[in-house]
Amino acid sequence: MDIIFLHGIKIKSILGVFAWEQVALQTLLLDLDLTLPNSRAGRTDDLEDTIDYADLVMRLRLFTENSSHQLLEALAEDIADFLLREFNLPQVKVRLTKPGILNDVAQVGIEIVRGSEIL
């Protein structure tokens, strides 16, 4: 099993429980750990045997920019479901952060692991 990670991805989405939060896209920070079912790409050196990072990030940004949630937890679940389904992954770890939401708190966020295997 291999784990590809993409950390510090800036995404935008409608997110929040207050009416003013539901009218504009907000910038969120996303860390992903993606479990691959095998280590084939390390042997073949072929992009077809792994995940195209640029494609994943582009598709993920389109997905989140067209979504609306009240809670970080719900958006994190939808991101995990999207990645598992669209990229046929056995497992993903999603860490989603909403910076600057509380005074004197650097970050507020959620981390979830979804899929069939344990990281």
GROMACS elastic network, one bead per residue, 0.5 to 0.9 nm:
[ bonds ]
;  ai    aj funct       b0    kb
    1    35     6  0.67590   500
    1    36     6  0.59087   500
    1    37     6  0.55424   500
    1    38     6  0.50469   500
    1    39     6  0.62598   500
    2    34     6  0.81516   500
    2    35     6  0.57509   500
    2    36     6  0.52127   500
    2    37     6  0.70807   500
    2    38     6  0.63383   500
    2    39     6  0.58625   500
    3    33     6  0.61847   500
    3    34     6  0.53134   500
    3    36     6  0.60569   500
    3   119     6  0.83992   500
    4    32     6  0.80932   500
    4    33     6  0.57480   500
    4    34     6  0.50963   500
    4    35     6  0.64978   500
    4    36     6  0.74874   500
    4    51     6  0.85359   500
    5    31     6  0.74588   500
    5    32     6  0.54791   500
    5    34     6  0.60623   500
    5    35     6  0.87348   500
    6     9     6  0.69415   500
    6    30     6  0.82462   500
    6    31     6  0.58425   500
    6    32     6  0.51519   500
    6    33     6  0.65770   500
    6    34     6  0.82825   500
    6    53     6  0.81138   500
    7    29     6  0.83987   500
    7    30     6  0.64211   500
    7    32     6  0.59782   500
    7    33     6  0.81271   500
    7    95     6  0.88959   500
    8    29     6  0.57418   500
    8    30     6  0.55631   500
    8    31     6  0.55811   500
    8    32     6  0.86244   500
    9    28     6  0.81927   500
    9    29     6  0.56230   500
    9    31     6  0.63897   500
    9    32     6  0.84511   500
    9    57     6  0.79492   500
   10    27     6  0.64736   500
   10    28     6  0.58087   500
   10    30     6  0.63827   500
   10    61     6  0.85765   500
   11    26     6  0.81285   500
   11    27     6  0.56778   500
   11    28     6  0.53326   500
   11    29     6  0.63123   500
   11    30     6  0.70837   500
   11    57     6  0.89317   500
   11    60     6  0.81816   500
   11    61     6  0.58255   500
   11    64     6  0.70207   500
   11    65     6  0.76103   500
   12    15     6  0.89297   500
   12    25     6  0.55487   500
   12    26     6  0.51939   500
   12    28     6  0.59317   500
   12    29     6  0.86715   500
   12    61     6  0.70307   500
   12    64     6  0.63062   500
   12    65     6  0.54462   500
   13    24     6  0.79894   500
   13    26     6  0.54533   500
   13    27     6  0.68485   500
   13    28     6  0.75108   500
   13    61     6  0.86084   500
   13    63     6  0.88502   500
   13    64     6  0.52542   500
   13    66     6  0.70896   500
   13    67     6  0.62381   500
   13    68     6  0.64982   500
   13    69     6  0.81624   500
   13    75     6  0.88396   500
   14    21     6  0.69437   500
   14    22     6  0.56010   500
   14    23     6  0.71200   500
   14    24     6  0.61000   500
   14    26     6  0.60761   500
   14    27     6  0.89910   500
   14    64     6  0.81464   500
   14    65     6  0.72500   500
   14    66     6  0.81417   500
   14    67     6  0.65005   500
   14    69     6  0.63062   500
   14    70     6  0.80302   500
   15    18     6  0.89146   500
   15    21     6  0.61855   500
   15    22     6  0.62131   500
   15    24     6  0.85898   500
   15    25     6  0.75201   500
   15    26     6  0.69101   500
   15    67     6  0.86156   500
   15    68     6  0.59805   500
   15    70     6  0.52185   500
   15    71     6  0.65830   500
   15    72     6  0.72413   500
   15    75     6  0.81112   500
   16    19     6  0.78192   500
   16    20     6  0.83178   500
   16    21     6  0.51146   500
   16    22     6  0.62628   500
   16    68     6  0.86216   500
   16    69     6  0.65975   500
   16    71     6  0.60268   500
   16    72     6  0.79334   500
   17    20     6  0.85871   500
   17    21     6  0.68330   500
   17    22     6  0.75084   500
   17    69     6  0.81657   500
   17    71     6  0.70437   500
   18    21     6  0.53531   500
   18    22     6  0.67878   500
   18    70     6  0.81178   500
   19    22     6  0.52574   500
   19    23     6  0.70806   500
   20    23     6  0.57964   500
   20    24     6  0.78319   500
   21    24     6  0.64789   500
   21    25     6  0.81209   500
   21    26     6  0.79627   500
   21    70     6  0.86809   500
   22    25     6  0.78728   500
   22    68     6  0.75545   500
   22    69     6  0.82817   500
   22    70     6  0.80397   500
   25    65     6  0.71743   500
   26    98     6  0.85647   500
   27    98     6  0.75207   500
   27    99     6  0.82360   500
   28    96     6  0.70786   500
   28    97     6  0.58205   500
   28    98     6  0.51188   500
   28    99     6  0.68567   500
   29    95     6  0.81720   500
   29    96     6  0.58757   500
   29    97     6  0.50448   500
   29    98     6  0.65915   500
   29    99     6  0.76007   500
   30    94     6  0.71261   500
   30    95     6  0.56938   500
   30    97     6  0.63582   500
   31    93     6  0.79956   500
   31    94     6  0.60062   500
   31    96     6  0.65753   500
   31    97     6  0.85751   500
   31   111     6  0.89591   500
   32    92     6  0.69991   500
   32    93     6  0.56511   500
   32    95     6  0.64484   500
   32    96     6  0.87669   500
   33    91     6  0.84639   500
   33    92     6  0.56916   500
   33    94     6  0.68092   500
   33    95     6  0.87329   500
   33   119     6  0.88265   500
   34    83     6  0.86341   500
   34    89     6  0.71351   500
   34    90     6  0.83504   500
   34    91     6  0.63834   500
   34    93     6  0.65922   500
   34    94     6  0.87727   500
   35    38     6  0.87114   500
   35    89     6  0.63385   500
   35    90     6  0.62099   500
   35    91     6  0.52656   500
   35    92     6  0.60629   500
   35    93     6  0.84439   500
   35   117     6  0.85272   500
   35   119     6  0.75966   500
   36    39     6  0.72967   500
   36    50     6  0.77716   500
   36    51     6  0.86852   500
   36    88     6  0.88345   500
   36    89     6  0.60709   500
   36    90     6  0.66948   500
   36    91     6  0.77572   500
   37    40     6  0.88964   500
   37    89     6  0.70983   500
   37    90     6  0.64404   500
   37    91     6  0.89090   500
   38    41     6  0.82003   500
   39    42     6  0.56999   500
   39    43     6  0.71951   500
   39    49     6  0.85137   500
   39    50     6  0.85243   500
   40    43     6  0.53555   500
   40    44     6  0.62154   500
   40    45     6  0.82133   500
   40    46     6  0.86478   500
   40    49     6  0.60965   500
   40    50     6  0.77255   500
   41    44     6  0.50485   500
   41    45     6  0.51786   500
   41    46     6  0.57503   500
   41    47     6  0.70179   500
   41    48     6  0.78528   500
   41    50     6  0.56868   500
   42    45     6  0.56453   500
   42    46     6  0.81852   500
   42    49     6  0.86360   500
   42    50     6  0.89152   500
   43    46     6  0.83679   500
   44    47     6  0.86609   500
   44    49     6  0.75128   500
   45    48     6  0.88923   500
   45    49     6  0.79028   500
   46    49     6  0.56498   500
   46    50     6  0.74586   500
   47    50     6  0.54845   500
   47    51     6  0.69786   500
   47    52     6  0.67259   500
   48    51     6  0.74493   500
   48    52     6  0.80860   500
   51    54     6  0.87985   500
   51    55     6  0.81696   500
   51    56     6  0.74138   500
   51    87     6  0.77289   500
   52    55     6  0.53837   500
   52    56     6  0.62396   500
   52    57     6  0.87942   500
   53    56     6  0.50767   500
   53    57     6  0.61697   500
   53    58     6  0.85570   500
   54    57     6  0.52761   500
   54    58     6  0.61205   500
   54    59     6  0.85945   500
   55    58     6  0.51543   500
   55    59     6  0.60893   500
   55    60     6  0.83899   500
   56    59     6  0.52904   500
   56    60     6  0.59390   500
   56    61     6  0.85304   500
   56    83     6  0.84218   500
   56    87     6  0.82390   500
   57    60     6  0.50028   500
   57    61     6  0.60386   500
   57    62     6  0.86195   500
   58    61     6  0.52610   500
   58    62     6  0.63912   500
   58    63     6  0.87157   500
   59    62     6  0.51548   500
   59    63     6  0.61946   500
   59    64     6  0.87717   500
   60    64     6  0.62019   500
   60    65     6  0.85057   500
   60    79     6  0.77319   500
   60    82     6  0.80918   500
   60    83     6  0.80593   500
   61    64     6  0.52227   500
   61    65     6  0.59209   500
   61    66     6  0.84802   500
   62    65     6  0.52920   500
   62    66     6  0.63024   500
   62    67     6  0.88436   500
   63    66     6  0.54528   500
   63    67     6  0.65155   500
   63    79     6  0.82438   500
   63    82     6  0.82778   500
   64    67     6  0.50986   500
   64    68     6  0.78891   500
   64    75     6  0.81468   500
   64    78     6  0.89179   500
   64    79     6  0.77523   500
   65    68     6  0.80989   500
   67    75     6  0.82315   500
   68    75     6  0.79885   500
   69    72     6  0.74493   500
   69    73     6  0.89560   500
   69    74     6  0.65141   500
   69    75     6  0.61353   500
   70    73     6  0.87208   500
   70    74     6  0.74671   500
   70    75     6  0.82236   500
   71    74     6  0.53687   500
   71    75     6  0.66122   500
   71    76     6  0.87193   500
   72    75     6  0.51876   500
   72    76     6  0.60242   500
   72    77     6  0.85793   500
   72    96     6  0.70954   500
   72    97     6  0.79415   500
   72    98     6  0.78726   500
   72   109     6  0.69374   500
   72   110     6  0.67402   500
   73    76     6  0.51581   500
   73    77     6  0.62547   500
   73    78     6  0.87566   500
   73    96     6  0.85192   500
   73   109     6  0.84400   500
   73   110     6  0.64378   500
   73   111     6  0.85035   500
   73   112     6  0.84828   500
   74    77     6  0.51235   500
   74    78     6  0.62937   500
   74    79     6  0.86745   500
   75    78     6  0.50694   500
   75    79     6  0.61202   500
   75    80     6  0.85998   500
   75    96     6  0.84575   500
   76    79     6  0.50842   500
   76    80     6  0.61788   500
   76    81     6  0.86044   500
   76    94     6  0.64470   500
   76    95     6  0.75037   500
   76    96     6  0.64513   500
   76   110     6  0.74404   500
   76   111     6  0.77988   500
   76   112     6  0.72444   500
   77    80     6  0.51434   500
   77    81     6  0.61345   500
   77    82     6  0.85307   500
   77    94     6  0.83876   500
   77   112     6  0.77444   500
   77   114     6  0.82990   500
   78    81     6  0.50457   500
   78    82     6  0.59991   500
   78    83     6  0.85917   500
   79    82     6  0.50579   500
   79    83     6  0.61889   500
   79    84     6  0.86004   500
   79    94     6  0.75777   500
   80    83     6  0.52467   500
   80    84     6  0.60953   500
   80    85     6  0.84916   500
   80    91     6  0.85899   500
   80    92     6  0.63690   500
   80    93     6  0.74762   500
   80    94     6  0.65176   500
   80   112     6  0.82381   500
   80   113     6  0.79644   500
   80   114     6  0.65339   500
   80   115     6  0.85159   500
   81    84     6  0.52359   500
   81    85     6  0.60348   500
   81    86     6  0.83724   500
   81    92     6  0.89867   500
   81   114     6  0.79971   500
   81   115     6  0.88394   500
   82    85     6  0.52964   500
   82    86     6  0.57916   500
   82    87     6  0.80801   500
   83    86     6  0.53076   500
   83    87     6  0.55739   500
   83    88     6  0.74060   500
   83    89     6  0.71089   500
   83    91     6  0.89192   500
   83    92     6  0.74582   500
   84    87     6  0.57687   500
   84    88     6  0.53042   500
   84    90     6  0.68046   500
   84    91     6  0.67605   500
   84    92     6  0.69940   500
   84   114     6  0.82576   500
   84   115     6  0.72596   500
   85    88     6  0.53359   500
   85    89     6  0.72507   500
   86    89     6  0.81714   500
   88    91     6  0.89627   500
   89    92     6  0.71713   500
   89   115     6  0.78273   500
   90   114     6  0.85617   500
   90   115     6  0.54931   500
   90   116     6  0.56948   500
   90   117     6  0.64566   500
   91   113     6  0.71934   500
   91   114     6  0.56440   500
   91   116     6  0.59481   500
   91   117     6  0.59806   500
   91   118     6  0.75103   500
   91   119     6  0.77126   500
   92   112     6  0.82371   500
   92   113     6  0.57412   500
   92   114     6  0.55548   500
   92   115     6  0.64105   500
   92   119     6  0.83677   500
   93   111     6  0.70732   500
   93   112     6  0.56833   500
   93   114     6  0.65050   500
   93   115     6  0.88311   500
   93   119     6  0.81112   500
   94   110     6  0.79448   500
   94   111     6  0.55370   500
   94   112     6  0.53662   500
   94   113     6  0.63909   500
   94   114     6  0.82972   500
   95   109     6  0.71071   500
   95   110     6  0.56784   500
   95   112     6  0.65311   500
   95   113     6  0.88079   500
   96   108     6  0.84871   500
   96   109     6  0.53635   500
   96   110     6  0.54175   500
   96   111     6  0.63768   500
   96   112     6  0.87711   500
   97   107     6  0.63299   500
   97   108     6  0.56309   500
   97   110     6  0.66492   500
   97   111     6  0.87236   500
   98   101     6  0.64533   500
   98   107     6  0.63451   500
   98   108     6  0.55528   500
   98   109     6  0.59317   500
   99   102     6  0.81722   500
   99   105     6  0.84570   500
   99   106     6  0.64621   500
   99   108     6  0.63168   500
   99   109     6  0.82142   500
  100   103     6  0.70598   500
  100   104     6  0.85397   500
  100   105     6  0.71753   500
  100   106     6  0.63584   500
  100   107     6  0.65266   500
  100   108     6  0.80077   500
  101   105     6  0.76940   500
  101   106     6  0.83622   500
  101   107     6  0.74924   500
  101   108     6  0.70967   500
  102   105     6  0.54369   500
  102   106     6  0.77542   500
  102   107     6  0.80011   500
  102   108     6  0.78453   500
  103   106     6  0.80558   500
  105   108     6  0.73115   500
  113   118     6  0.81516   500
  113   119     6  0.81260   500
  114   117     6  0.83300   500
  114   118     6  0.86785   500
  115   118     6  0.79425   500
